[in-house]
């Protein structure tokens, strides 16, 4: 299961990279479409559009084989219509440069929130060698990227859960192989090491918690006197404590047995404690 999760994660990341590459190819096709429409608007249906050049991150240049005239009206209408249909969340800067002197002769910006009309329309640019540069500004988070990140995080979480459960299972199996155990309800109890195992969960007992459980197991479902428990756990080692210490110890052991409701430590008031299984 673990190896399959890792493989699926790498496959997904590979598909995400392919998606990014596909978006780039799609954008280049759009820019070639804009170039084609500009040539048709100028009456040129034969000359070629040169390969789209990406000069920087988010900046693309459309170059043309021959000189032609550009009408700002056509340029604005064609680019805005094409780019709006492609990704209406982005904003763009469109600039026109001459090829030789690389001087900007026309430009405008557009975004989905634009309220102003594109300026300088109706003033045609004479026949010349032009470069149309389109700069893309991403506004907000691309939904495809956001979805990819969310799915990747979910896969990483799934991998962590699978890996964690596997380690817990291996640890529990290792504990079970450490020696003999006895059943206490749903627990496997390893007396020598002071460990309780429930499915893949390993619960370690302190030295005194282990002693207490052993003493209660000597007489299951019978009350063991408080004096006997105090003597065996503390007084035989030369330590004298108040009765409250026993109550605190019982409370700690109860919390570690709570995973199985069928196993209880009950109090016989003034007498002692009983392990009910």
N, C-alpha and C positions, 0 to 999 in steps of 0.2 A: 504493500500500500504506500509506503514511504517513497520508494523509487518511482512509482507511478505518479505521485503528487509532484515530485521534482521534475519529471519529464513533462508533465502537463504544464507546469509553470514556465519552463523554458520554451515550450511550443507557443504558449500564449504571448510571451515577450517577443518571440520571433514574429508572430503575426502582427503584433503592435508595431514593430519596426517596418514590416511590409506595408502596413496601413499608412504610415508616415511617408514612405516612398511613393505609394500610390497617390497620396494627396499632392505630392510634389509634381508628379507626372500630370495629374489632372490640371494643376495650376498652369503648367507650361502649355498644355493643349488650349486652355482658355485664352492665354496671351497670344497664341498663334491665331486663334479665331478672331481676336480683336484686330490683329494686324491684317488678316484677310479681309475683314469688313471695311477697314480703313482704305485699303487699296480699291476695293469695289466702289466705295463712295467717291473716290477720286477718278473713277472711270478706268482703272487699271485692273484687268482680269487675267493678265499673263505673267507679270514679273513675280519673282519668288520672294518669300519671307525667309530671311536667314535664321539659323538656329538661335533659339532664345538663350540669352546669356544671363546667368545669375551672378551679379557683380558683388553682392554682399548678402547678409542674412535678410531675407524679405525684400530684396531689391532685384528687379528683373528688367532687362532691356530687350525691346523688340527692334530689330534691324531689318532693313529692306534692301533688296538688290538694286533697285533703281530709284532715282529721284521722283518725287511726286508732290502734289499740292495737298495741304491739310486744311480742312474746314473745322475750326474749333467746335461748331455745333455737332458735326458728325462724330468727332473724337469724344466729346462729352456724352452724347447719347449712346454710342456704341459701348464705351467702357463701363459707364454706370449701369446700363442694362445687363451687360454680361456678368459683371462682378457682383451685382446685387443678387442675381439668380444663383450665383455660385456659393457665396457665403455672406449673407446679409448682415452678419455681426461685425465684420471687419470694416476698417476704414482705409482709404487709399489716398496716395498722392501721385498724380499723373503729371509728368514733365516731358516736354518736347525739347530736344537738343539738336543743333546742327552737327553733322558728322565731323567736319573738318575743324571748326573752331570750338566745338563742344560748348556753344553758348546756349543757355536756356532761352527759348523764344516764346514758350507758352507753358502754362501749367495750371492745375487746379487741384483742390482737395475735396474728398467726398467721404461722408460717413452716414450711417443709418439715421443719425440725429440731425443731419444737415437741414437747415431751414432756408438758407440763402441760395439763390440761383447761381449757377456757374457764370462767372464774369467773362467779359471780352468775347462774347459769342458774335458771330457774323463777320468777324475780321479774318479773312482767309490768310493762310501762310503760303507764300509763293512757292513755286516748284523748287525743291532743294533735296539734299540728302538728309534725312531726319532719323533720329533715334527717339523712340517713345519709351520712356522709363516709367515703370510702375512700382511704387513702394507700398508694401502691405503692412499695416499696423493691426495687430490682433487685439481686439477689445474683449476683455473677459477671458474665460477659459474655454478652449475648444471642447465641445461636448464629447467628441471622440476620445480626446486625450483624458478628460476627466473620467469617462467610463472605463478607459483602460487602466487608469490608476486605481480606481475603486476595485475593479476585478482583481488586479494584481495584489492589492492589500488583502482581499478576501482569500486569495490562494495562499498567500504567505501565512495568514492566520490558520487556514486549514492545515498547512504543512506543519506549523508549530504545534497544533493540537495533536495531530497524528504522531509527530515525533515525541511529544511529551508523554502521550499515552503509551507509546512503545517503550520508552525508557522506564516508565512506572511499572509496566508489565514485566520487563526484564528484571527490574529490581525486585519485584515481588517474587518472581520465579526463582531468582538467586537466593532470596531469603528462605523460600520453601525448601530449597535444596540443601539448606544449611544444617538440617537435622530433623528429628522427630517433632511432631506437633500434635496437639489435641484440639478437638473441635469445641468451641464455645459459641453456640448458636451458629451464625454465619461466619464467624471468625475462625481462622487457623491461628492457634496460639503456640508460639515457640517459647517455651518456658526458659530454656538456657540463655537465650539471647534477649528475652524480654520484649518480644515483638508480636504484634497482632497484624494479620494480613486479611483484608476483606477485598475480594476480587483483585484489582490492581493497586489497591491502596495499602501502604505500609505504615503502621502506627507503632512508634517506639515508646516503650514504657520506661519511666525512671526506675532506679533500683528499688525504692520503697513502694512505688506503684506495682511493680512486679511481685514483691513480697506479699503485698495486700491481696492481689489477685490469687496468688498461690494458696494463701490461707483460706480465702473464701471458697476456692475450688475443692479444698479438702472436704468440705461439707456443703455441697451444692444444694440449694433450696432449703438450707437450715441456717438458723441464726448462730453466728459466731460471736461470742462474748466480747465486749469492748476491752475488758481487762486482758483477755488472751491476745487480742490484736496488738494492744499497746506493748505488751511484754515481748511478743515475738518480733515486732518491727523496730522497737527502740530500746526497751529496757534490757534485753539480753546483750546489747552492745554498750551498756553502761550509760545510756542516755535516758533521762527522765523528762517527759513532756506532759503538758496538760491534755485533757481529753479533746480539746478543740483541735489540736494538731491532727488527730485521727479524722475528724469531720472534714477538715480541709483536704486531706489526702484522698478521702473517699470521693469528694466532689471532683477532684482532678481526674480520678479514674473513671468516674461516671461520664465525663465529657469525652473520653476516648472510646467509650463503649456505646456512645449514642448513635453510631451509624447503624446499629442493629437494635431496633426497638424491642426485640424479643429478649434481650439480655438486660437485666436491671439489677441495681444494687438498692435494696430497700432497707429502711431503718426500723428496727424494733426499739421503740422509745425506752431509753434507759437500760437496754439490754445489749444490743449490738447490731451487727449488719448481716444481711442475707443476700447471697447471689442467686437471683432467680433466672433460670434458663428454661 
